[in-house]
Amino acid sequence: MASKVKVIITDDQQEIKIPTGIRMLLRRACTAVLVQEKFPETAEVSVRFIDDIIMQSLNKAHRGIDDTTDVLSFPLGENGIFDKNLSTGALVLGDIVISLPRALHQAKLYGHTLQRELAFLTVHSMMHLLGYHHESGGLESVRMREKEEAVLVKLGLPRGHNYTLEE
């Protein structure tokens, strides 16, 4: 099992203050995915928070879609083969880019906390970094969703549970 994961988190947006505990939650989410998937080595992942303007330009450049989205995954491995960070020995899985404004909007839309939304987006992207896909639908999509939900349950953030705090 993964002995550890180094999660490098950067905040390149100014709109929303990252709530206390989010960085730790995202590290726990990344670790939980690697444990579930029995990832055999130490890993390294980058998570970057951006705004919708930057996300739209990345989405257009990399997917040809001129619109914002919630999260993009940039896997650095293929078929389970990853580059190794020579200074740490960790396998470099790739980059996760999250639009914080879009995540906040979706949390409100779905009636749960920003924490739950960010954990879901991180888990979802980690699955992509490990080679899972859902774009074509079918069994692979169902399998990916089931694995995501299993991780979120382990994190105490199951689907359908409303963690919204009254203001």
N, C-alpha and C positions, 0 to 999 in steps of 0.2 A: 504494500500500500504506500501511497505518497507519504513520505515522512514530513514534508512541508511544502508550502507554496509561498513564493514571494509575490505579493500583489503590489504593483507600483501604481498608485492612484494620483492622478493630476486633475486639477480643477481649472479648466480653461474657459470658464464662463463667469459672468458677473451678476446674472439675474437672480439667482437663488442661493441662499446660504446653505451649505451642506449641513444637515442636522447632525448633532452629536450622535456618535455610535454608528454612523453609516459606513465609515471606513472599516471598522471591525466587522460589521455585518457582511460586507462584500468579501472580506478575507475569509470569513466563515463559509460563505456561499461557495467560493472557489474551492476551498478545501473539501467541503461536503461533496461536490461533484467529483473531485479526484478520488476521494475515498470510495464513493459509490461505484465508480468506474474501475476501481482497483488499479489506478495509475501507478506504475511501479517505481517511479523516480521522483525526485524533487523537481518542481516546476516553477516557472516564472510567467506571470501574466501582467499586462498593462491595462489599466482601466482609466479612461479619460472622460471627464465630464465636459460637455460643450453646450452651446446654445443652438437654437433651431436654424440660424443663418449658416453657421459652420456645418451643421448636419446636412442641410439641404445641398450645400456645395459638395460635400463628401459623397452623398447619395447619388448626385448627378455624375460626379467623376467616376465612381466605382461601379454603379449599377445602372447608369443611364436614366435614372428617375429624378426629374426636376421637382422634388418635393422633400419635405423633411420626413424623418422617421424616428422611431424611439431609440433604436440601437443598431449598430453595425458591428460585425465581427470580422476581424482580419486574421485568419489562421496563418501561422507561419510554418506549420507542418503539413505533411501529406502522407496518407496511408499509415499513420502512426509513427512516422519518422519526423523528428524535430531537431532543430539546431540546438547545440549546447552552448550556454554562456560559459566561456572558458575560464572566466574569473571566479564563478560560483559553482560550476558543474551542473547548474539547473538546466532542464530542458525548456526552451522558450516556446510557449504555446501560441502566443500571438497577442493581438490588441482587441480590446472591447471599448467601443466609443458610445457613450450614452448622452442623449439630449436630456438634460435635467428639466428644462421647461416642459418637454413632451411627457416625461415620466410623471411629473407633478400633475399635468392635465389628465393623464390616463388614470392615475391613482384616484383623483376626484371622480372621474367618469365611471370607474368600476367600483367605487365605494370602499376603497381600502387605503391604507397608509402609503405614504411615499416610500417607507422602509420596505413594505411588501412588494411594491412595484419595482424598486431598484434591485431587490433580491431576485425577483423573477427574471428581470432583464439580464442580470449577471449570470444566473444559472443557465438561461436560454443561450446566451453567447458562449458560455463555457462549453456547452454541448456542441455548438458549431465548431469551436476551436479543436474539439476532440474528433471532429469528422462527422457528426450527425447533421442530417438535413431534414427539412419538412416542406420545402417548396413544391415538390411534386405530389404531396399528399400521400394517401395510402398507408400501408403498414409502417413504413419508416417514420412518417409523421406521428402516428399514434404512439409508437415506441418512444420517440423523443419526448412527447408530451407527458407520457407516463413517468419517464425517468426524471423529468423536470419536477413534476408534482411530488414524487417521492423525496427529492432533495428538499423541497420547500416544506414538506411535512416534518422532516427531520430538523429543520431550522425553526419549527414552530409557527410557520406561516402558510397553513393550508389554504387551498382555493375555497372561496365562498365564505370564509370567516372574515367578518368585518372588524377591522382594527381601528376604524375611524374614531378619532377622539372628538368629543363635542367641544365646541368653542364657547 
